[in-house]
Amino acid sequence: MAEGPFLLGQRARFANGARVVVARTPGLHSAMLALYVRVGSRHEEPEANGVSHFVEHLLFRGSRGYPDSRAMNAAVEAAGGSMNAMTARDHTCFYTSLHPAGLGTGIDVIADLVSHPLLREIEVERQVILEEILDEVDSRGRDVDPDNLVKRTAYPGHGLGQKIAGSRGSIRGLDEGALRAHHARHYTGANVVLVAAGPVSFEEVVELAAPRLGALPRGIVRPDAPPPAWPAGPTLRAVEHDDAQVEFSLAFPAVPERHRDHAAALVVRRLLDDGLSSRLPFEVVERHGLAYSIHASLETFEDGGLFTFEGACTPSRLERVSSEIFRVAAGLWDGVIPADELARVKERHRMSLTFALDNPSELVGWFGTGELFGTDETLEERCRRVERVTAADVRRVARSMFQRRHLVAVAVGPDARSLRRALARAAAASPLA
């Protein structure tokens, strides 16, 4: 497949450390604006778990320039946008699509809500979050979200193992002082990156952002506590939940983006799950009909990551589904990887990054997280890294990740003891080293 051209992001940094990145794509008709903040649940003390997510919610309750959520949303909607936000374990993001002519409005609203929030109606928002937390627990208050359970098991006692929304107890314990202190500590120039993508001017974005984000207190970037050593296992956990299916996650350790083996891990993921013709869905779904869908994902943080297989099936099939996943994964480190299959996933990787040029949302995600965590590389540089991956690299990295002693497995469904036994039998009989 013919190579790029891929665009380069233009960058500026203000005196207080706040950064701006612009990915100009003049052929499009919509723009995307996002503000990334280096704060998430990994930056919280256990007793304040959920405070980052709580603050994110409160910022939409009004700011100095937009005194309530209706005024804030009306301004953005008049510019063709719709304000939204998300909190992750290592960052928070505020974002909106908009008409390019509304760029000034979008920057003004986002900058004002993070710089001058009123932080009011705390009790109303507390009740909203307490309701949201119910999505992840059963009627007895037990966590039944497999992703939360995997993270807690893989990163015990560490911020990466904490829930993003917190617990009902921690949310009830947060007072106004704690919320204001958390905002003041993390919403600083050194911790924010504004990204714009679409048919927008770099000079205009910088000019609009300078008096707004440039006025934030500088603050500091505090080093994150490194995650603990991956648990020696296999580590198996099952949680009782009355449902017709069992949800499961089978996790293994992965390297962060800056590691030399990250590109090979990307290829491993695509060999396993990159369309219905790839190995995992073909074997588990298409060939054996063991589950409706199954997925392999690669999630990275600044200093670590997880490679996870997740899906759902009837409880009686959990052992067989897990065994098949282990067999397919092991096939990457002791089997032949045909040259045409390897070439196909590399080409699809380049295609997917090429498609990002038509999607301002994907562009702000690429440049925003890259700038925030110092992993910035061009789309072309990433493609070249992936295209240099050999079959030997795939086998080496797959063997390093997919080992029985690295397995962290969680199942949520009826009869927890039976589910745990099924996971144990599948792990013991697996071809994993």
N, C-alpha and C positions, 0 to 999 in steps of 0.2 A: 504494500500500500504506500502511496506517496506520502512524504512527510509534510508536517505543518505548512504554512506558517502558523505558529501560535503567538498570541499577543503577550506582551510583557506588561506587568502592572507598573504604573508610575507611583512613586512614593514621596511622601513629605513627612517631616517630623517637626513638631512645634517645640518651643523652648521648654515646655513643661513635660515633654516626653510623649504626648499624645501623637498618634500616627494616623496618616491618611494613605489609603491605597486606592487607585482608580484603574479599573480595567475597562478601557474604552472600546466599545463595539458599535461603530457608527451605523451598521446596517440594520440594527434592531429598532423597534418602535416603543419599547418599554425599558425602564431602568429599575434597578434594585439598589436599595440602600440598607446597610446593616452596620450596627455598632457592636463590636465584640468587646467583652469585659472579662478580664482574667479573674473570675471568681465563680466558684461552684461548690458543690457539697464536699469536695476534698479539702476545701479551705476552712472547714467549720470544726469547732469543738463538738464532741458528742452531745453535750447537753444543749447545744444550739443547732443541732442538725435540722436542716430545712430553712435556715435563716436566709440563704442566698435566694432561694425560690420565693420565699415570703417577700423579700425586698423587691424582687422582679415584679411580683403581682402589684405591690403597693405603688410602684412608679406610675402605673396606669391610672391611679386614683386622682391625679392632678399634679400640676407643677406651677411655678410662678407665672409663666406665660400662658398656660392652658389650665385653668383652675379646676376643671373636672374632666372625667373621662369622655363626656359627650363633646366638649369643646375640642379636646385633643383628637378624637376620632373624626369629628366633622372636618377639621382642618386637613387631615391626611386624606380623607375620602374625597374632598374637593380637589385634591391633587391627583386623583385616580388611584390612590393607594388604600391600604388596610393595615393598620399597625398590629404587630404581633411580637411575641418574644418566646424564648425558651431558655430553660436553665439545664445545664448538663453537669457532669461531675467535675469538670475542669474549666468551664467557662459559661458565660451568659451572653445571649445575643438578642438584640432588639432589631427588628427588620420590617421593611415594607417595600412592596413594588410600587411604582408610581409612574406617571407621565413625566418624561424628561423636563418638561416646562415647570413641573412642580418640585424640582430638586431643592430649591431654597426652602420651601415649606417643610419638606421631609427632614432636612438637616436641622432646621430650627426646632421642630417638635422633638426629634430624638435627642438632640443636645440638651434641650430644656428639661426633658423628663429625667435625664440622668444627672444633670447639673444642679437643678433647683426643684427637687421633688417636695411636695407638701407632706408626704408620708402621713396621711390622715385616713380616717375610716378604717383604722387598724382592726377593730373588732369585727367589722363586717367582712373584711378580707380574710380574717382568721377562720371564720365559719366557712367561707368558700374553700379554703385549703383543707380544712378538716373533712369536708365532703369529698374533695378530690382524693384524699388519702384512702378513702373507703374503696376506691377502684382497685387497690392493691392488696386488700386484706379480706379475710372471710368474716363470717358473722361473729366469730370469737376474737377478732382483732389480729389474727395471725397473718403474717405476710405470705401471700400465695403467688407473688410475681417471680417467675423463674430467674429473670435477669437480676433482680435485687438479691435473690438468694445466692446466685452464683458469685456475684461481686462480693457479698459479705463473706462467703466461704473462701474465695481466692485471696481476699485482702482483709483478713481479720484484724480488727483494731486500728484500721487505717481509714483515712478519709475516702479513698476510692471504694471502700466497702459500705459506705453510708448511703442511705436512700436520698434521692434528690429532694423529694418533698418533705422528708423528715418523718417523724412519728407523731401520733396524736399527742403524746406526752410532751415531746420537745416543742411542738408548735404552741401548745397551751402555755408553755413556760416562757415564751419570748415576749418581752415587754418593749415599749417604745424606745427606751434607751438602748437596748441591745440592737434593735433594728437600725436606729440612726447611727450607732457606732460602726456597725458592719458596713453601711453605705459609705460613711466617711472614710473608712479604712481602705476600701477596695475600689470605689468609683473615683479614681484619680487619673491624671494624665498618663502616668507610667503604665497604667493597666488597661488602656483603651485603644482600640483600632477602629477607625471609621472606614468602611469600604463602599465604593460606588461602582456599579457596572452598568453598561448600556451606552446609549448615544449621549454621553455626558462629557463635559470638558474638565480636564484635570485642574486647570487654573481656576475654573469657577468653583469646583468642589473645595479646593484649598482656601480660596477667598471667603467662601461662606462658612467653612468650618473653623477658620483661625480665631475669630473673636468669640466663638462659642466654646469649642472644646479646648482651645488654647488658654482659656481662663480657669480651667479646672486646677485644683491644687496638684502639685507634681506627684507627691506620694512616692512609694517605692514598690518594686517588684520583689515580693518576699519569696525566697526559695521554697519549693514544695518539699515536704518530707518524702523521701523515696519510699516506694511501696515495699512491703515485707517480702521475704523470699517466698516463692511460690510453694504452697503446701506440698509436702511429700505424701503421695497417695498410693493408689487411687482414693480420692475423698468422695464419698457418696452420701447424698442427703435426699430424703423423701419427706414430703409434707402432705398431710391428709387434707383432701378437699373434695367435697361431694360434687362430682362432675362426670359426664359420660365419657370424657377423654382424659388422658394424662398429658400434661404439657411437660416438656423436658428441655434441658439445656446441658450439653456436654462441652465443657470448656477446657482449653489447653493454653499455656502461656505463649505469648507472641512478642516480638521485638517492637520497639517504637519506630516511628517513621525515619528518624535520622540514622538508624542502624543499617549497616551494609546489607543485611539480609532481608530488609523490608520489601524490596522489589520482588525477591523470590517468594516471599509470603503472599504477596498480591497475586502472583502467578498460581500458587497453590490454591488460593481461594477461587480463582476463576476456573482452574481445572476441575475443581469439585462442584462449583455452583455458579454457572454463567449461562443459564438457559436450560431448557428441557433436554438438550442433547448432551449436557455435561454430566460428569460421572455420578454425582450424588442423586439428583432427581431421576436420572435414567434408571439407576439400579433400584432405588428405594420405592419410587412412585411408579414409573412407567413399566419397569420389568416385573417387579414383585407385587405392586399394589399394596404396600404395607402402610402407606399414609397418604393423605390428600396432598400435603405439601411438606417440604423440608428445606431448610436453608443453612448455608454456611456463611458466617460473617467474620470480618476482621476488624476489631475495634482497637484503636491505639490511643495511648496517652503520651505525654511528653517523655515519660520514663518507663514505659511498659505497654502491655497490651494483652488482648485475649483473642484467640481463635475459637469460635463457638459454633457448634451444630445445634440447631433448635427446631422444634416442630411439635406436633401433637399426633396421638394415635390412640386406639383403644387400649386399655390397660393390659389386656392379654398379649398384645403385640410389642410391648415395650422392649422386652429382651431381644426379640428378633430384629426390631428396628435398630436398636443400639448396636447389636452385633454386625448388622450390615453396614452401618456407618463406620464402625471400626475397621471392617474389612476393606471398604473403599478407601479410607484414609491411609491404611497401611499399604495399599497398592501403589501409592506414590513413592514410597521409599524402598520397595523391594521389587517393583515391576517395571516394565518397559513403558516409557513415555514417548509415543510416536512423534516424529518430527512435525507432521502435519497438524497434530492436535496442539502441540506447543506453539506453533506458528499461528494457529487460529486464535488462541486466547490472547496472544500478544497483539494481533491485529484488532481484535475486539476491544482491547484496552485502549489502543490508540483511537479507535472510532469513538469510544465513549467519551474520551477527553475532547475530541473534536466536536462532538455534539454539545459539550459544555459551552462552546463559543456562542451557541444560540440560546443559552439559558442564563440570564443574569443572576438567578438565584444560585446556581451551581458555581458561578464565577466568584460571587462574594464569599461563598463558603470556602472555596479553594484559597483565595488570597487572604481572607480574614483569619482563618486558623493558622495558615502558614506564617503570617506576620506575627500573630499573637504569641506563637510558641517557637519561633525561630526555625521553622522547618520549611521556609519558603523556598520553592524551586519553581522554575517555569514548567508549563505543561509539556514542553518539548524535552526538558531535562528528565522529567518523570518517565516519559515514553522511552527515552534512550536507556534509562536504568532498567526498565522492564524488558526491553528488547535485548539487553545483554545477558539476561538470565538463561542459563543452560539447563539441560535435563539433569546434569549432575548437581547443579545448585538446588533444583527442585527436590531431588531425592535427599540431599543433605539437610535442607531446612525442614522438610516434612518429617524426617527421622528425628530431628532435634525437638520439634514441637509435639508430635503425636506419639507420646510414650505413655504406657499404662500408669507409671508413677506420677505423671503430670495431670492425670484426669481429675477434673472437678465436675461431678455429675449431680444434677438436681432434677427431681421428678415431683410434680404436683398433681395429685389425683386421688381417687378412692383407694383405700387400703394401703397406707404408706409402707407397712412392713413388707407386703408383697412386692411393691414397686422397688424398694431398696434391694430386696433379694434378686429381682430381675436385673437390676443394674449391676449387682455384684457378679452374677453368673456371666453376663455379657462381657464385663471387663476381664474376668478371669480367663475366659475362653478366647479372648480377642488375639489377633496376630500381632498386636502392638508389642514392642519390645519392653 
